[in-house]
Amino acid sequence: MTDRYARQIVLPEVGAAGQAALGAAHVVIVGAGGLGCPAAQYLVGAGVGTVTLVDGDTVSESNLHRQILFSEADVGQPKVTAAARRLGAANGACRLMPLAAPLTPAVAPDLVASADVVLDCADSFAVSYILSDACRAADTPLISASALGTSGYVGGFCAGAPSLRAIFPDLPTSGATCATAGVLGPVVGILGAMQAQMALAVLLGTDPSPLGQLTRFDGLTLRSSGFSFLGAPEPSQPLRFLDPSAIAPGDFVADLRSLAESPAPVVPNAHRTTAEAFASGSAPTPAPDQRAVLTCRSGLRAWRAATALRSHWAGDIVLVAMGDAPNPQITETP
C-alpha cells in the first residue's frame, strides 16, 4: 500500500508532511446524498484519517441516478451505513463513523467541535444555517454547497471568513428541493468534488485559502464564476434555529404545519396557525416578555412568519424546522 498516495505526495502542495496532516484529520460530512457521495469518496481516497457521515435518510431508487456510492441492493438501507461500507472497502485505513440521524441544533455543536473541517452536503437550508452558526461559534471551517436543477454553488465559510449568513442573510422565496425541482447527477457530482478539493486545501493550508471564496457552476453553459466575500458583514439580527427539545414552558409557540402534516403540535400549548396569518396580522401575538418559537417542516414558513412578526413585535424569535420524519409531541423540557 506504499504507492496509494504517491501521486499526491509528489505534489509540492502535499508532500509527506501534508499527507500526514490528512491522515490525522477529522472531517464531518453532513448529508450522504448527491453532494456527500463524491465528496466522501475523494476525501477517503485522499487518505483523510477520520470521516463522520451524518444523515438520517435511507436509500431510495430515485437517489441512484446521482448518489453514486449506492446500488440497487442498498435501497431501503440507511445511507450512512451503505456509504460507510463502500468507503471502507475503498480505503481500510480510514476510520468511518456513520451517524444515522438528522443534523439538529442539539447535536451540531459537538460534531463541529470535533472536526477540522465540516462539509454541508445537505439538501436543507435549515441545516446549512445550523452548521454555519455552529462553525462560526467554534471557529471551524465550513465548506457548503447547494445544487438544484442544472446549477449550484460551493463556498468556504467561517474560521476567519464570513459565515454563510453573511452571503445569504435571507431564505429563498421558494422551498424547492431536488425532490420537487429535480437535479442532474453530474451537477451535484462536480460540486461535491469541488467541496472535497476545498476541504483538502483547508487541511493542507494551501494559499490562497478557499475560505471567503464562492464559486457558481452552470451545468447548461458549462461555465463557472466566482468571487471573494471576505469582509462581508454579518447580519445584525439573525433568525436562529432551535432544537425542539429546547422549547421552554413559558415560550409562545406557533406550529405552522397543517393537521395533515402533523396531527399533534410540537408542544401541547402551541398555537396552530399559518404563515399567512402572521403576514395579515391575524395570528396571535406573543406577550412582551415571551420568546416566540415558530415551527414548520423546513423552516421556510417559520422564517416568513418571523419576518412578518418582527414588523410589529420586538421580542426574541427563534425557528424550529421539524423535518419530514414523524415527530412525537414533546411534553417535557429540560
C-alpha positions as MATLAB code, in Angstrom:
seq = 'MTDRYARQIVLPEVGAAGQAALGAAHVVIVGAGGLGCPAAQYLVGAGVGTVTLVDGDTVSESNLHRQILFSEADVGQPKVTAAARRLGAANGACRLMPLAAPLTPAVAPDLVASADVVLDCADSFAVSYILSDACRAADTPLISASALGTSGYVGGFCAGAPSLRAIFPDLPTSGATCATAGVLGPVVGILGAMQAQMALAVLLGTDPSPLGQLTRFDGLTLRSSGFSFLGAPEPSQPLRFLDPSAIAPGDFVADLRSLAESPAPVVPNAHRTTAEAFASGSAPTPAPDQRAVLTCRSGLRAWRAATALRSHWAGDIVLVAMGDAPNPQITETP';
ca = [
       0.000    0.000    0.000;
       3.018    2.296   -0.078;
       2.002    3.563   -3.535;
      -1.569    4.514   -2.578;
      -0.854    8.236   -2.116;
       2.257    8.518   -4.282;
       0.596   10.636   -6.980;
      -0.462   13.294   -4.488;
       2.558   13.158   -2.173;
       4.702   14.150   -5.142;
       2.808   17.434   -5.335;
       4.627   20.294   -3.594;
       1.304   21.318   -2.016;
       1.098   17.934   -0.276;
       4.398   16.150    0.346;
       4.958   13.750    3.222;
       4.004   16.345    5.829;
       0.744   17.168    4.074;
      -0.142   13.514    3.748;
       0.479   13.051    7.455;
      -1.806   16.009    8.146;
      -4.564   14.428    6.074;
      -4.141   11.151    7.932;
      -4.563   12.942   11.260;
      -7.581   14.985   10.137;
     -11.246   14.551   11.031;
     -13.851   15.682    8.506;
     -17.568   15.763    9.263;
     -19.833   15.382    6.226;
     -23.487   16.247    6.798;
     -25.570   14.689    4.054;
     -24.749   11.436    2.275;
     -26.574   12.269   -0.947;
     -25.608   13.708   -4.314;
     -23.035   16.099   -2.867;
     -21.855   13.959    0.020;
     -21.176   10.825   -2.040;
     -18.449   12.286   -4.319;
     -17.071   14.482   -1.537;
     -16.663   11.486    0.768;
     -15.154    9.322   -1.976;
     -12.440   11.838   -2.786;
     -11.633   12.611    0.839;
     -11.414    8.941    1.795;
      -9.377    8.307   -1.346;
      -7.001   11.118   -0.405;
      -6.308    9.496    2.971;
      -8.289   11.635    5.421;
      -7.965    9.698    8.664;
     -11.465   10.037   10.127;
     -14.712   10.815    8.332;
     -18.017   11.187   10.162;
     -21.099   10.769    7.951;
     -24.345   12.315    9.213;
     -27.672   11.561    7.509;
     -30.969   10.249    8.816;
     -32.305    9.186    5.418;
     -32.469    5.797    3.711;
     -31.514    4.946    0.139;
     -34.376    5.138   -2.358;
     -34.464    4.172   -6.011;
     -34.792    7.826   -7.015;
     -31.370    8.502   -5.436;
     -29.439    6.135   -7.662;
     -29.009    8.384  -10.714;
     -26.800   10.796   -8.766;
     -25.803    9.255   -5.416;
     -23.040    7.120   -6.839;
     -21.987    5.293   -3.679;
     -25.225    3.300   -3.723;
     -26.527    0.376   -5.751;
     -29.938   -1.239   -6.143;
     -29.048   -3.633   -3.330;
     -28.775   -0.670   -0.925;
     -32.370    0.550   -1.401;
     -34.074    0.798    1.986;
     -30.836    0.845    3.971;
     -29.601    3.866    5.952;
     -27.479    5.982    3.635;
     -24.630    6.359    6.097;
     -24.457    2.592    6.643;
     -24.319    1.799    2.933;
     -21.874    4.651    2.286;
     -19.543    3.624    5.110;
     -19.481    0.071    3.807;
     -18.458    1.179    0.301;
     -15.958    3.738    1.547;
     -14.413    1.277    3.974;
     -13.902   -1.195    1.141;
     -12.125    1.550   -0.839;
      -9.714    2.535    1.955;
      -9.489    0.385    5.050;
      -7.121    2.844    6.714;
      -9.864    5.456    7.006;
     -11.922    5.458   10.199;
     -15.568    5.862    9.179;
     -18.143    6.979   11.735;
     -21.729    6.758   10.429;
     -24.423    8.664   12.322;
     -27.861    7.649   11.054;
     -29.716   10.689   12.385;
     -30.683   14.120   11.115;
     -28.488   17.105   11.942;
     -30.176   19.163   14.670;
     -29.201   22.243   16.692;
     -28.734   19.938   19.693;
     -26.012   17.756   18.127;
     -24.363   20.311   15.818;
     -22.038   21.989   18.378;
     -20.357   18.750   19.498;
     -19.995   17.477   15.926;
     -18.467   20.741   14.769;
     -16.134   20.979   17.755;
     -14.676   17.551   16.952;
     -13.943   18.359   13.302;
     -11.083   20.003   11.441;
     -13.426   20.767    8.526;
     -17.204   20.433    8.155;
     -18.896   19.792    4.799;
     -22.501   20.878    4.376;
     -23.876   18.462    1.780;
     -27.478   18.517    2.992;
     -30.458   19.461    0.852;
     -31.771   21.745    3.597;
     -31.259   25.448    4.166;
     -32.109   24.960    7.856;
     -29.184   22.533    8.182;
     -26.938   24.989    6.337;
     -27.739   27.790    8.796;
     -27.444   25.489   11.818;
     -23.999   24.340   10.655;
     -22.883   27.863    9.821;
     -23.858   29.136   13.272;
     -22.111   26.224   14.997;
     -18.975   26.557   12.839;
     -18.763   30.288   13.420;
     -19.039   29.767   17.186;
     -16.357   27.041   17.150;
     -14.107   28.761   14.563;
     -14.325   25.633   12.390;
     -14.085   25.856    8.575;
     -17.327   25.112    6.743;
     -17.474   24.074    3.087;
     -21.084   24.452    1.977;
     -22.640   23.630   -1.379;
     -26.105   23.609   -2.888;
     -27.395   22.307   -6.207;
     -30.780   22.497   -7.866;
     -31.737   21.754  -11.434;
     -28.657   22.293  -13.552;
     -26.646   24.708  -11.413;
     -25.356   25.388   -7.942;
     -22.620   26.919   -5.803;
     -19.892   25.960   -3.374;
     -18.184   28.230   -0.843;
     -15.830   28.307    2.121;
     -17.177   29.914    5.292;
     -16.261   30.677    8.920;
     -12.873   30.175   10.635;
     -11.763   33.732    9.888;
     -14.075   34.186    6.885;
     -17.672   35.457    6.989;
     -20.375   32.926    7.745;
     -22.945   31.623    5.294;
     -25.427   34.107    6.747;
     -23.264   36.993    5.550;
     -23.795   35.911    1.930;
     -27.299   34.508    2.282;
     -28.970   36.608    5.023;
     -32.462   35.709    3.790;
     -34.076   32.439    2.799;
     -35.157   31.793   -0.801;
     -38.683   32.727   -1.820;
     -39.268   29.127   -2.888;
     -38.829   25.971   -0.859;
     -37.840   23.960   -3.936;
     -35.607   20.947   -3.346;
     -34.029   18.261   -5.504;
     -37.128   16.154   -4.850;
     -39.522   18.858   -6.088;
     -37.487   20.668   -8.759;
     -35.122   17.930   -9.945;
     -31.351   17.880  -10.399;
     -28.830   16.462  -12.860;
     -26.386   13.939  -11.441;
     -23.169   15.394  -12.925;
     -24.009   18.829  -11.477;
     -24.001   17.571   -7.903;
     -21.005   15.386   -8.725;
     -18.976   18.396   -9.847;
     -19.971   20.494   -6.846;
     -19.348   17.636   -4.405;
     -15.898   17.099   -5.893;
     -15.235   20.830   -5.514;
     -16.205   20.556   -1.842;
     -13.620   17.806   -1.411;
     -10.992   19.926   -3.175;
     -11.719   22.913   -0.945;
     -11.637   20.738    2.168;
      -8.243   19.320    1.156;
      -6.983   22.859    0.549;
      -8.043   23.863    4.064;
      -6.448   20.788    5.637;
      -3.211   21.298    3.692;
      -3.135   25.037    4.343;
      -2.721   25.960    0.680;
      -2.516   29.573   -0.432;
      -4.854   31.161   -1.381;
      -7.308   29.727    1.093;
     -10.736   28.713   -0.219;
     -12.326   30.322    2.835;
     -14.086   33.518    1.857;
     -14.487   32.337   -1.745;
     -17.667   31.293   -3.545;
     -17.942   29.597   -6.935;
     -21.086   29.168   -9.015;
     -21.395   26.461  -11.668;
     -23.892   26.300  -14.539;
     -24.244   22.836  -15.990;
     -26.046   24.046  -19.125;
     -23.447   26.574  -20.243;
     -20.557   24.662  -18.638;
     -19.359   27.940  -17.182;
     -18.340   28.879  -13.679;
     -17.860   32.199  -11.954;
     -16.634   33.166   -8.526;
     -15.994   35.996   -6.132;
     -14.412   36.750   -2.784;
     -16.721   37.722    0.062;
     -14.021   38.458    2.616;
     -15.144   41.406    4.704;
     -18.859   40.814    4.132;
     -20.792   41.937    7.242;
     -22.739   39.515    9.393;
     -26.485   40.177    9.777;
     -27.260   42.117   12.935;
     -30.340   40.104   13.989;
     -30.115   36.605   12.522;
     -33.046   34.266   12.938;
     -31.605   31.211   14.657;
     -32.822   27.622   14.702;
     -33.715   25.945   17.974;
     -33.874   22.263   18.784;
     -37.457   21.292   19.678;
     -36.208   19.798   22.942;
     -35.115   23.307   23.984;
     -38.616   24.786   23.860;
     -39.324   26.214   27.314;
     -42.660   26.149   29.190;
     -43.030   29.927   29.024;
     -42.388   30.239   25.284;
     -45.004   31.436   22.838;
     -45.108   28.569   20.327;
     -46.767   28.666   16.914;
     -46.924   25.462   14.878;
     -47.430   26.355   11.221;
     -47.800   22.778    9.995;
     -51.188   21.565    8.858;
     -53.036   18.798   10.653;
     -52.232   16.532    7.704;
     -48.503   17.200    8.186;
     -48.606   16.701   11.942;
     -51.806   15.789   13.802;
     -50.105   16.641   17.102;
     -48.472   20.059   17.610;
     -44.837   20.331   18.614;
     -45.903   21.067   22.220;
     -49.389   20.783   23.747;
     -49.890   24.540   24.173;
     -48.764   25.502   20.654;
     -50.983   27.777   18.591;
     -51.998   26.089   15.319;
     -51.874   28.858   12.730;
     -50.275   29.740    9.382;
     -47.554   31.953    7.953;
     -50.287   33.789    6.035;
     -51.998   34.657    9.314;
     -48.803   36.296   10.548;
     -48.481   38.202    7.263;
     -52.057   39.512    7.537;
     -51.742   40.349   11.226;
     -54.463   37.915   12.266;
     -52.155   35.492   14.091;
     -51.846   35.654   17.883;
     -49.069   37.876   19.228;
     -46.608   36.871   21.973;
     -46.559   38.728   25.257;
     -43.737   41.285   25.586;
     -41.719   39.049   27.903;
     -42.120   35.816   25.922;
     -39.786   34.183   23.428;
     -41.523   33.415   20.153;
     -40.878   29.921   18.759;
     -42.164   29.447   15.213;
     -42.293   25.897   13.883;
     -42.821   24.289   10.485;
     -41.444   21.395    8.446;
     -38.494   23.031    6.655;
     -38.168   26.389    8.418;
     -39.284   28.411    5.390;
     -42.803   29.195    6.612;
     -41.445   29.899   10.090;
     -38.915   32.333    8.581;
     -41.671   34.156    6.673;
     -43.851   34.317    9.759;
     -40.927   35.623   11.821;
     -40.252   38.362    9.272;
     -43.891   39.448    9.478;
     -43.927   39.272   13.291;
     -40.797   41.409   13.516;
     -42.598   44.251   11.749;
     -44.698   44.938   14.853;
     -43.145   42.939   17.716;
     -39.611   43.459   19.036;
     -39.096   40.334   21.139;
     -36.805   37.333   20.660;
     -37.800   34.990   17.816;
     -36.366   31.532   17.101;
     -37.268   28.934   14.477;
     -37.766   25.183   14.609;
     -37.514   23.009   11.483;
     -39.162   19.692   12.294;
     -38.203   17.906    9.066;
     -40.117   15.213    7.214;
     -39.955   12.403    9.751;
     -42.860   11.973   12.178;
     -42.098   13.776   15.420;
     -43.663   12.818   18.746;
     -45.294   15.570   20.714;
     -42.848   16.986   23.248;
     -44.382   17.005   26.704;
     -41.343   17.822   28.825;
     -38.480   20.261   28.552;
     -35.055   20.088   30.211;
];
